Amino acid sequence: MHTAEKGLTCHQCKNLTDKVNLVFCSKCTKKRYCYDCIKKWYPETTSEEVQAACPFCMENCNCKACLRVKRPSDKDENVKLKQLQYLLLKVLPVLRDICAEQNRELEVETAVRGVPVTESDITRCDASINERICW
């Protein structure tokens, strides 16, 4: 840990800052945020609110380290189910549109070739899970 003479780091940006530019959390007494990060990353939150309870204490911290931490969900199973149903409700029309577009492409290909084209005639592209696909 850095001493007061050397400076302290902001929890969000990890930049070395002097004490006057930091807001110390009085709830956990460990985390501190610089004014720039509070303004940039938490615009709806005042420095006084951060001093009372920082984003980390409020489980709202969006720094790289905190975003990587997987926290167990306290959500009720019914809430999870409703969220998944909502997700399906939103995704299903998009999937139907993709399917319809692919069927139209098969029809166009059939018209171009003059013979019926089936899905088995289409060469599948091998894309790894880490590969980005742009449309």
N, C-alpha and C positions, 0 to 999 in steps of 0.2 A: 504494500500500500504506500502511496505517496505521502510525504509529510507536508505540513502546511507551508514550509519554506519552498519546497519544490513545486507545489501546486497540487490540485486534485483533479480527477477526471470526471467528466459528465457521464452518467450511466448510458445515455442515448448515443452520443457521438464518440465517446471515449477520448475526446480531446482534452489535453492538459490545460486547465484553467485556474486562475487564482480564485481565492475564496469569495471575493466580492461578486463574481459573475455566476455564482452557483446558488441554487435553491436547495436547501437540505430538507429532506423529509423528516418530519417529527414523529411519524408513526413507526417507521422501521428504523430510523436513525442511521441507516447505512447508505441509502441511495441518494444521489444528488443529480440535478438536471441543470444545464446552463439555460440562460434566458433565451438564447437563439433557438435551442431545441424545443423549448416549451412553446415558443411562438410558431415555429415551423411545423412541428409534429403534433402538437396538441393545441390548436388555435382556439378551441372552445373552453380551454382550461386556463385559469389565471395562475400566476405564480403563488398566490396565497393558497389556492386549492392544492397545488403541488406540494407546498410546504406542509399542509395539513395531512395529506395522504398522496403520495406520488403515484404516477401511472402504474408502477410495478406493484404497489400495495393494492391498487384498485383493479389489478389483473387486466390492465389495459395498455401495458407497455408494448410498443411496437419496434423495439430495437432488435438488431439481428439475433442476439443471443436469446432473448425472450421469445421471439417468434419461432425459434428452432426447438424450444422446449415443448414437449408434448405433455399437456396436463390432462389428467383423467377428467372425463366429463361427468358432471353431477346431474345431467339431464335425465328426467324421467323417461322411461321406455316409450310411453305414449307420446311425449313431445318429440322424441327421435323419429317415431313412426310418422307423425304428422309432418315433420320436416322432410322426410324422404318421400312421402306422398306428394307434397308440394313440389319437390324437385322433379319428380316424374311428370307431374302435371305441366311443368314448364318445359321439360326436355322432350317429351313425347311428340309434340307438334313439329319440333325441329327435326327429329329423327324421321318422322313421316315425310317431311319435305325433302330430306336427303334421299330417302327411298324412292320417292316419286321422280326426283331429278335423275337418279340412276336409271330408272325404268325408261324415262324419256331418252336418255343417252343410248340405251340399248335399241330403242325404236329407230333412232337416227342412224345408228351403226347398221342396223338391218336394212334400212332404206339405201344406204351408201353401198353396202356389199351386194345387196340383191338377194341374200340368203339370210334366214333367221340366225340371229346371234343369241346364244344362251350365256348364262353366267359362267358356265364351265369353259367357254371360249376365251374368257377374259383372264389375262395374266395378272396375278396378284403381285403387288409391290411389297417387298419385305422391308418394313420400317421398324426399327427398334423402339423400345419404350422411351428412350432418351432423345430420340430424333424429333425435331420440330417439323411439323407439316403446315405449310401456309396455303390458304385457299385464295 
